[in-house]
Amino acid sequence: MKINRRMVLAGMGAAALAQTPLRAFAMTSAQIGGYEFISVSDGNLVLPRSFFFEGLPQDALAEALAPFDLPQDQLEPPCNLTLLRNDERVILFDAGAGPAFMPSAGALLDSLDAAGVAPEAVTDVVFTHGHPDHLWGVLDDFDDLVFPNARYHMGQVEWDYWSDPATVDRIGPARAAFAVGAARRLEAIEDRVSHFADGDEVLPGITAQASFGHTPGHMSFLLGTGGDALLIGGDAIGNHHLAFARPGWASGSDQDPEQGARTRQRLLDRLAQEQIWLMGFHLPQGGLGRVERSGEGYRFLGAAQ
């Protein structure tokens, strides 16, 4: 798979240019499985370190994080969405955070503009899971659909979980707003959504891979074969540091930390053994890279390395 990386500027119109500087994006593209692959940015999250590291053994944690130059107060993981297109389809994996979640996120439409893709041209939106930075971008400020001509695809287990009125009471107070926001957005797309299960071909050449743990029905997606195969991993492998260095450790970002750790270890082992490309939603350098074994864990090698 030939990887291309380039800096692009999002077009914002003459009126906007007078007051607002253009956004610059490092865009990664490639050809794989009959599709053009493009990594598009939705900005980044801003999270306290405790979100990732609370409750972990501090001495061992410091040793595991030593090779990484991480800030001491808060982390700013990028948000990378996958765009696939060919002559028949324009497929977006997840919908970004939209305008209502976090000021540092919600840049997807600028990124799509930089890639020459209008929201109306998107034929399919495929969800890895229902967290805000992946789902809330289906609606704009006026609660209209951002991708009005798209067909939506979500795993049946994940759909059932976020659509269940009892979820808001069971998920815990820290994530209660996630459940309320998800239910409202799923209701907005329910008449144009398709559901699938593990192993199903969601769209031509794209197979669902169960990766439960981060959420109850989290899905990844496999595209292509052999050394050019790509796993669109969503948040199953949620960062480039501890998730690789100590994949068996529980992560506070996972709703089921034990299942999330088992899933992470299984995926990393397969990615390293079969040399499958990984596209991670919160991984650096546009999210695309390889996995290699490193000591008792693994290492992420961005496509630019």
N, C-alpha and C positions, 0 to 999 in steps of 0.2 A: 504494500500500500504506500503510495507516494504522498508524503505530507507536505502541504504548503502552508506557510504562515505569513501573514501580511498585516500591516497596520491600515485600518480604514477609518474614514470619518463618516459619521451619520449625517445625512442631509436633513436639515431642519427648516428649510424655507428661508426666503430673503428677510421676512419680517422677524423671524426668530434670531437670525444671525446678527441683527443689529444690537441685540441685548444679551444673547446667550452664546458662549463659546461652543463649538462643535464637540461632541463626545468622540473620543478616539478609542478604537477597539482593536485588540490583537485577535485576528480571525484565523482559525485553523480550518483547513479544508482538505479533503481527500476524496478519492473514488473507491467505493467498496460495495460489493454485493449488488451491483446494478444501480446504485444510488450515488449521488454526490452528497458527501457528508460535510456539514459546516457546524462548527461550534459557535454559538451565539451567546452573548453575555446578557444577564439580567442585573448586573451590578454586583453587590456583595451584601452579606449580612454583617452585623456588628454584635458580637456575643461576648459575655464575660468568660474568662478562663474557667471559672467554676462550672460552666455549662458542660465542658468537656472533661474536666479533671477532678471534680469534687468526689471525695470518698476513696480515691486511689492511694496506694502506699507512696508516700512522698519521696522517699529515697530512691525507690525503683523508678518512680515517675521522672525524677530529675535525670536519672541515667538514661532513660529511654528518649527523653526530649533533648538531650545534650547536643546531638548533631543538627538540631533544627534551630533556626534563629527566630524564635517566637516572641512576640511582645509579652510583657509581664502583666498587663492590665486587661486587655481585651483582644480577641481575635476577629479577623475580618475575612472569613472564608468567601471565595468567589462563588457566584451562581452561574453555572454553565449549562445551557440548554443545547440539545441536539436537534439539528435540522437536517432532514434527508429529503432529496428531491430527485425526480426523474421526469420523463415526458408526461407521465400520467398523474403523479402525486407530488404534493408538498406536505411533508409530514413533520410535525413539531412534537418533540417529546417533552411533556409538561408545558405549563402555560406561564410560568414565572409568578412573581409575587403580586403584580398589579400595583395600583396606587395606594392600597389601604393597609399594607403590612409594615413596611420599614422604609424610612426615607432613602437609605443607601441602596435599596433594591428597586425593581420596577423599571429597568432600562431596556426591557426586551424589545419594545417597538422601535426604539432607536437602532438597536442591533439588527433587527430585521430590515429596517430601511437601509442600513449600510450594506446588507447582503443583497439588496434589490428585491426584497420580498414584501409585498403588501399584505396586511392581515387578511384581506378578502381572498387572497390566493391560497391560503392554507387550506388543504383538503381534509387533513386529519390531525387531531391532537391526541396523543397517546400518553396516559399518565402512569408514572412509576408509583405514585402514592398521593395521598390527599392532604399533606401538610401545606401550610399557607404559601411558602415560597415556590410550590410546585403547582398549586391549584387556583389560588385566588386571582391570578391574572386572566382568568376567563372572562371576568367582568370589568368594565371600565367605571369611571366616576359616576356614571348615570345608570349603572346596573344593566347596561346593554352588553351583548356578547361582543368580545373583542375580535373573535374569529367567526364571523356570522355564517360563513359557508362551509364550515368544517363539520365533519363527523367526529365524535369523541369516543375514546376507547379506555375503559378502566377494568381491571380485574374484578371478578364478581365478589371475591372475599373483601377487597378494599371498599368497593361500592357499598356492600351491605353494612360494613362497619360504620362508615361515616354517615350513612343514611338512617341508621338506627337512632330513634329519638333518645334511647337510653345511654348512648355513648357520652353525651355531655355530662351526665352524672357519674359515669364510671371512669372517665379518662383522667380525673384529678384536676384540681383548680388551676394549676399552671398551664394546662392545655385546654381548658374548657372553651376558650375563645376559638381555638382551632376547630373544635367540633361544631360550634355554631356557624362559623364562617364556611366550613366545608359543606354542611347541610344546605345552606342557602345557595351555594354555587352549583351543587349537584342538582338541586331542584330546577335551576335555570337551564340545565342541559339534558335533563332526563328524557326528553322526547327525541333526542338525536344521539344517544349513547349506545354503544355496543359493549357487551361484557365478554370476558374470556377467562380461561383457566390456565394453569401451568402446562406448558408444552403446546399450547395452541399457536397456530400461525395467525397472528393478529392482523397483519397486512402482508402482501407478497414478499417472501424472503425474510420476514421478521417474526421470530419465535419468542413467546413469553417464557420467562424463567423465574419460578417462584424464589423470592429472596426475602422471606418473612422475617420480622424481628424489629426492624426500624419502625414499621407499622404492621398491624396484623396481616395485611394483604399486599405488602410491598412487592413490586415486580421489577425485574430487569428484563432486558431484551437482547437476543443474540441475532446478529446479522453477519452473513458471509460464512466462509469455511476456511479451514486450514490456518496458515499464518496470517491471512488477511481478515480473519474473523474479528468481530467487534462486539463487546458486551457493553451495552448502555446500562450502567449500573445504578443510576439514581443515587440514593443515599445509603445503599447497602454497604458501601465502603466510604465513610463520610468525611475523611480528612486524609492528608498526605503524611501525617506524622504518626500519632499513636495507633491509628487503625492498621497501619502497616507494621510498625515496630513491635506492637503488642496486640495482635488481632484478637487474642483470647480474653482480653480484659473487657469488662463491662463498660459501655458508653452511656453517659447520661442523655445523649441525644436519641437513643433507641427506646421505644415504648416497652419493649420486652428485651432488656439488656442481655439476658442469657441466650435467648434465641438469636438475637442480633449478632452476638459473638460467634456462635456456631455457624451462622450463615456467612459471616465475614471470612472465617478461616476456610470454609469450603470453597468460596469463590476465589480467594487469593491463591489457594493451592492449585485450582484448576487454571487460573489465568497464568500463573508462573509456569506450570508444567506444559500447557498447550501453547504458550506464547500467544494468547489471545489479546488483542488490543482492548484497553479499558477506557471508557468515557465516563468520568465521575462528575457528578453535579457540583461538588464542592472541592474538586482537586485543582491544583495550580496549572498554569500554562495552558489555559483553555480547557483543561480537564482530560485531554487525550494523552495516553501514554501506555507504557508496558509495565509489567510487574516482574520483579526478580527476587529470588530468595536472598536474605541478608541476615546472617547470624541465626538467632532463634525466631526471626520474623521475616519481613519482606521489605522491599523498597520500591517506591514509585519513580519511574523514569519518564519524565515528560517527553512528548514527541519532539521537542526542540533539543533534547539532550543527545 
